[in-house]
Amino acid sequence: MTSDQRPESPLSKRIKRHVIGRQRMYFAATSPGFEGLCYKELSDLGLSIENLSVVEGGVEFQGKLQDCYQANLHLRTASRILLRIDRFKASGFRQLEKKVADIPWELYLPQQGLPDLHVTTRHCRLYHSDAIGQRCLDSISNHWSKGGFRREKISSPPADTTIFIRGVDDWFTVSIDSSGNHLHKRGLKRHHGKAPLRETQTAAALLLTGYKGTEPLIDPMCGTGTFSLEAAMIAKSIPPGWFREFTFRHWPSFSQKRWDYLKRQCEPLFNIPRGPRIFASDQDPSACSQLEKCIQQNHLSDIITVAQKNFFDFLPGQMTDQTGVVVINPPFGKRLGSPEKSERLFVAICDKLNQAYKGWKVVLVVPDRKLIPKMPFKLDVLPFFHGGLKPALMFGGIT
């Protein structure tokens, strides 16, 4: 009898029946304000999901395990994807410990170590997150011991396995993270800037303008190139999770064959551009050099071109004879030394845009919402939080 003909173990059958074969509830977490965009992304993926709804902090949906894979691979605005494991009421530690110990952890957790726990509570009689986390870890350990499952004792679990426990009004929801690293970490960049936007935020801004990669994009203060790289992936139809790994690859339910098939389905959809349509520039030669290296490493030179330029020294007509999208995340705060200097730069940027980019769509990061009235044109506003500051993402057209 070959290995392929060997009968499945009872555990494998349970995993297939309860995790792989049945629909489960999932939660796509997002930054505040991005829930609607994530909802639309999920709707447009064409997955066989049900009960799609916007909830506090993200989007819930019901689907199968491969829908979880697809969500991780394709969603540009989600922060992470959680699989809902259980929900129960507990007003005391004994109730909590019993409920957690009764969860069939062997269906979800790798065979090594214990997971990290992330605990939040609101209006619960059990409110001390460290105490809740420790009791839950003890309960998971007891479950493994009493069930007779063989576990390797190591100091840390593989691939940063994390269990999220959220308590509201004494009801606790237990979820397992399928993503691992925050989904804004696309796996392209190895260089870092002083205060770049997250890729999920830049993707949200680009999607709000309707950007699909068919029009030129100018990124004249590119810094680490977050906008340019994100735009390139959109333009070439490369899924945002294409270059990275995910924690679900270490789940007992993971199928490498299924994952390889889902990725192969993407490749025929990749676009081959006829020439560079994304023009990145910065006055910092080091920033340009690092971005150019990243572009070459990830085979994006056919869509992005990089040049060392000062935003105030060129006109868009020198790069393209079409109108398109201009994206600007100006330096602000500590990077400029004073709020006054930041304000002067912002006003100068707006004047330049108003004079030279008529007819263009624009994405503009406003370092302080108090500066919005100083803008000579009107844009839509998407507030967001960034490094303890209160900037805003502005988007729209310059007429």
C-alpha positions in Angstrom: 0.0 0.0 0.0 1.5 3.4 -1.0 1.4 6.4 1.2 -1.4 7.9 -1.0 -3.5 4.8 -0.3 -3.1 4.7 3.4 -6.4 5.3 5.3 -6.9 8.7 6.8 -6.4 9.1 10.5 -9.5 9.9 12.7 -8.0 13.4 13.3 -7.6 14.0 9.5 -11.2 13.1 9.0 -12.3 15.5 11.7 -10.3 18.3 10.2 -11.7 17.6 6.8 -15.3 17.5 8.1 -15.2 20.5 10.6 -12.6 22.9 9.1 -12.1 22.1 5.4 -15.5 20.9 4.3 -17.9 23.1 6.2 -18.6 26.8 6.0 -17.2 28.9 8.9 -17.4 32.5 9.9 -14.4 34.7 9.1 -13.6 38.3 10.0 -11.6 40.6 7.8 -10.2 43.3 10.1 -9.6 46.8 8.7 -8.4 50.2 9.7 -11.2 52.5 10.9 -13.0 53.9 7.9 -11.9 51.2 5.5 -14.8 48.7 6.2 -16.8 49.8 3.2 -13.9 49.4 0.8 -13.1 45.9 2.2 -16.8 44.9 1.8 -16.7 45.9 -1.9 -13.4 44.1 -2.4 -14.9 40.9 -1.0 -18.1 41.3 -3.0 -16.1 41.7 -6.2 -13.9 38.6 -5.7 -16.6 36.3 -6.8 -16.2 33.9 -3.9 -18.9 31.5 -2.8 -19.3 33.4 0.5 -22.5 34.2 2.4 -23.7 36.5 5.1 -21.3 39.3 4.1 -21.7 42.3 6.5 -19.9 45.3 7.8 -19.4 45.2 11.5 -17.3 47.2 14.0 -13.7 47.0 12.9 -14.1 45.1 9.7 -16.2 42.7 7.6 -17.7 39.4 8.6 -18.4 36.6 6.0 -19.3 33.0 5.9 -17.3 30.7 3.7 -15.0 27.7 3.3 -11.3 27.4 4.0 -10.3 28.2 0.5 -12.2 31.5 0.7 -10.0 32.4 3.7 -7.0 31.7 1.5 -8.4 33.9 -1.3 -9.2 36.7 1.1 -5.6 36.8 2.4 -4.2 36.6 -1.1 -6.5 39.3 -2.8 -7.7 41.8 -0.2 -5.8 45.1 -0.5 -7.5 47.0 2.4 -7.8 44.2 5.1 -5.4 44.1 8.0 -5.8 40.4 8.8 -8.3 37.6 8.4 -9.5 35.7 11.4 -11.3 32.4 11.6 -14.0 32.4 14.2 -13.6 29.3 16.4 -16.2 29.7 19.2 -18.4 32.1 21.1 -19.6 31.6 24.6 -20.7 33.5 27.7 -18.4 33.6 30.8 -18.7 35.8 33.9 -16.1 33.9 35.9 -12.7 32.3 35.4 -14.0 28.7 36.0 -16.6 29.1 33.2 -13.9 30.7 30.9 -11.4 27.9 31.6 -14.0 25.1 30.9 -15.2 26.7 27.7 -11.7 27.2 26.3 -10.6 23.7 27.3 -13.6 22.2 25.5 -12.5 23.8 22.1 -11.0 21.1 19.8 -7.7 22.8 19.5 -6.1 19.9 17.6 -8.3 21.0 14.6 -6.7 24.5 14.4 -3.3 24.7 16.1 0.1 23.3 14.8 1.6 20.4 16.6 4.3 22.5 18.3 4.2 25.0 21.1 1.5 27.2 22.4 0.0 30.2 20.6 0.3 33.9 21.5 -2.9 35.4 22.9 -4.4 38.8 22.1 -7.1 39.7 24.6 -9.5 42.6 24.7 -12.6 43.2 26.8 -15.4 45.7 27.1 -18.1 45.7 29.8 -17.1 42.3 31.1 -16.8 41.1 34.7 -13.6 39.4 33.5 -11.6 42.4 32.4 -7.9 41.8 33.3 -6.4 40.8 29.9 -3.2 39.3 31.3 -5.1 37.1 33.7 -7.6 36.0 31.0 -4.7 35.2 28.6 -2.9 33.1 31.2 -6.0 31.1 32.1 -6.7 30.5 28.5 -3.2 29.3 27.8 -3.5 26.9 30.8 -6.8 25.6 29.5 -5.3 25.0 26.0 -2.4 23.1 27.6 -4.8 21.0 29.7 -6.8 20.2 26.6 -3.7 18.8 24.9 -2.7 16.8 28.0 -6.2 15.3 28.7 -6.7 14.5 25.0 -3.5 12.5 24.8 -2.2 14.4 21.9 1.5 14.3 21.4 3.0 17.8 21.5 6.6 19.0 21.2 7.6 21.3 24.0 9.3 24.3 22.4 9.6 27.9 23.6 7.6 29.5 20.8 5.1 28.4 18.2 5.9 28.4 14.5 4.8 31.3 12.3 3.5 33.5 15.1 0.3 31.6 15.7 -2.1 34.0 17.5 -5.4 33.4 19.1 -7.7 36.5 19.5 -10.1 36.6 22.4 -12.6 39.5 22.5 -15.0 39.9 25.3 -18.1 42.2 25.1 -20.8 42.2 27.8 -19.5 38.8 29.1 -19.7 37.2 25.7 -16.3 36.0 24.4 -15.4 35.4 20.8 -12.4 33.2 20.1 -10.7 33.5 16.8 -7.4 32.3 15.2 -5.4 34.6 13.0 -4.8 33.2 9.5 -2.5 35.9 8.2 0.5 36.2 10.5 2.2 39.4 9.7 -0.1 42.4 9.2 -1.4 42.2 5.7 0.1 45.6 4.8 3.4 43.8 4.7 3.3 42.8 1.1 6.7 41.2 1.0 8.2 43.5 -1.6 10.1 46.1 0.4 13.3 45.4 2.3 14.0 49.1 2.8 12.3 51.4 5.3 11.5 55.1 5.5 11.0 57.4 8.4 7.2 57.5 8.4 5.7 55.8 5.3 2.0 55.1 5.0 0.9 51.5 5.2 0.2 49.7 2.0 -3.4 49.1 3.1 -3.9 52.8 3.4 -2.3 53.6 0.1 -4.4 50.9 -1.6 -7.6 52.4 0.0 -6.7 55.8 -1.4 -6.0 54.5 -4.9 -9.2 52.5 -4.9 -11.2 55.5 -3.9 -9.9 57.4 -7.0 -11.0 54.5 -9.2 -7.4 53.7 -10.1 -7.1 50.5 -12.2 -3.6 51.1 -13.7 -4.8 52.1 -17.2 -3.9 55.8 -16.6 -0.5 57.3 -15.7 0.3 57.8 -12.1 2.9 60.3 -10.8 4.4 59.8 -7.3 6.6 62.9 -7.0 7.5 62.6 -3.3 7.8 58.8 -3.4 10.1 58.2 -0.4 10.1 54.4 0.1 7.8 54.1 -2.9 4.7 52.7 -1.1 2.3 54.4 -3.5 4.2 53.4 -6.6 4.6 49.8 -5.6 1.0 49.4 -4.6 -0.1 51.0 -7.9 2.1 48.7 -9.8 0.5 45.6 -8.3 -2.9 47.0 -9.1 -1.9 47.9 -12.7 -0.4 44.4 -13.3 -3.2 42.6 -11.5 -0.8 41.1 -9.0 -2.6 40.0 -5.8 -1.3 41.9 -2.8 -0.4 38.7 -1.0 1.5 37.2 -3.9 5.0 37.9 -2.5 4.5 36.9 1.1 3.7 34.0 3.4 0.7 33.3 5.7 0.2 31.6 9.0 -2.6 29.4 7.6 0.2 27.4 5.8 1.0 25.9 9.2 -2.5 24.9 10.2 -3.3 21.2 10.3 -6.0 21.8 7.7 -3.6 23.4 5.1 -3.5 21.9 1.6 -0.4 22.8 -0.4 -2.0 21.4 -3.5 -5.1 23.6 -3.1 -3.0 26.7 -2.4 -0.7 26.1 -5.4 -3.9 25.8 -7.6 -5.3 29.0 -6.3 -2.1 30.9 -7.1 -1.8 29.3 -10.5 -5.3 30.7 -11.3 -3.9 34.2 -10.8 -1.0 34.0 -13.3 -3.0 34.2 -16.5 -4.6 37.4 -15.3 -1.3 39.2 -14.8 -1.2 42.3 -17.1 1.9 42.9 -19.3 2.2 46.7 -19.6 3.3 48.3 -22.9 5.6 50.7 -21.1 6.1 52.5 -17.8 3.0 54.2 -16.6 4.0 55.0 -13.0 6.5 57.8 -12.6 8.2 57.9 -9.1 10.6 60.6 -8.1 12.1 62.1 -5.0 14.8 64.7 -4.3 16.6 62.2 -2.0 19.1 60.1 -4.1 19.2 57.4 -1.5 15.4 57.0 -1.6 15.5 56.7 -5.4 18.3 54.2 -5.3 16.6 51.9 -2.8 13.3 52.0 -4.6 15.0 51.3 -7.9 16.6 48.2 -6.4 13.3 47.0 -5.0 11.6 47.5 -8.4 14.3 45.4 -10.1 14.2 42.6 -7.5 10.4 42.3 -7.9 10.4 42.6 -11.8 8.4 45.8 -11.9 10.7 47.8 -14.1 8.2 47.4 -17.0 5.6 49.5 -15.1 7.6 51.9 -12.9 10.3 54.4 -13.7 12.3 56.2 -11.0 14.0 59.6 -11.3 15.7 62.0 -8.9 13.6 65.2 -9.1 12.2 67.9 -6.9 8.5 68.1 -7.1 8.6 71.9 -7.6 11.0 71.7 -10.5 9.0 69.8 -13.2 5.6 69.7 -14.9 3.6 66.5 -15.4 3.7 67.1 -19.2 7.4 66.2 -19.0 6.5 62.7 -18.0 3.3 62.0 -19.9 0.9 63.6 -22.3 -2.1 62.2 -20.5 -3.8 63.2 -17.4 -4.0 60.6 -14.6 -3.5 60.3 -10.9 -0.9 62.2 -8.8 -0.3 60.9 -5.3 1.5 62.9 -2.6 2.5 61.9 1.0 4.5 65.0 2.0 7.0 64.9 4.9 5.5 66.4 8.0 5.8 66.6 11.8 9.2 65.7 13.2 10.6 65.0 9.7 10.4 68.8 9.0 11.3 70.0 12.5 8.3 72.3 13.2 4.5 72.5 12.4 5.1 75.9 10.8 7.6 74.5 8.3 5.2 71.6 7.6 2.3 74.0 7.0 4.4 76.2 4.6 5.4 73.1 2.6 1.8 71.8 2.4 0.5 75.2 1.2 3.2 75.3 -1.5 2.3 71.7 -2.6 -1.4 72.7 -3.0 -0.5 75.8 -5.0 1.7 73.7 -7.3 -1.0 71.1 -7.8 -3.6 73.7 -8.5 -1.4 75.3 -11.1 0.1 72.3 -12.9 -2.3 69.4 -12.4 -5.6 70.7 -13.7 -7.8 67.8 -14.8 -5.8 65.3 -12.7 -7.1 63.1 -10.0 -5.2 63.5 -6.8 -4.5 61.6 -3.6 -3.1 63.9 -0.9 -2.1 63.1 2.7 -2.9 66.2 4.8 -0.6 66.2 7.8 -3.2 68.0 10.0 -6.9 68.3 9.4 -6.7 72.0 10.4 -4.9 72.6 7.1 -7.9 71.5 4.9 -9.4 75.0 4.7 -6.1 76.3 3.3 -6.5 74.1 0.2 -7.3 76.0 -3.0 -9.4 73.1 -4.3 -12.0 70.8 -2.7 -11.4 67.0 -2.2 -13.2 64.3 -0.4 -11.9 63.4 3.0 -11.1 60.0 4.6 -9.8 60.5 8.2 -7.3 58.0 9.5 -4.8 57.5 12.3 -1.1 57.5 11.7 1.7 57.5 14.4 -0.4 59.3 17.0 -1.2 62.2 14.6 -4.5 63.1 13.0 -3.9 63.4 9.3 -6.4 62.8 6.6 -6.4 61.1 3.2 -7.9 63.5 0.6 -9.0 62.3 -2.8 -10.8 63.6 -5.8 -10.2 65.7 -8.9 -8.6 69.1 -9.5 -10.8 71.2 -11.8 
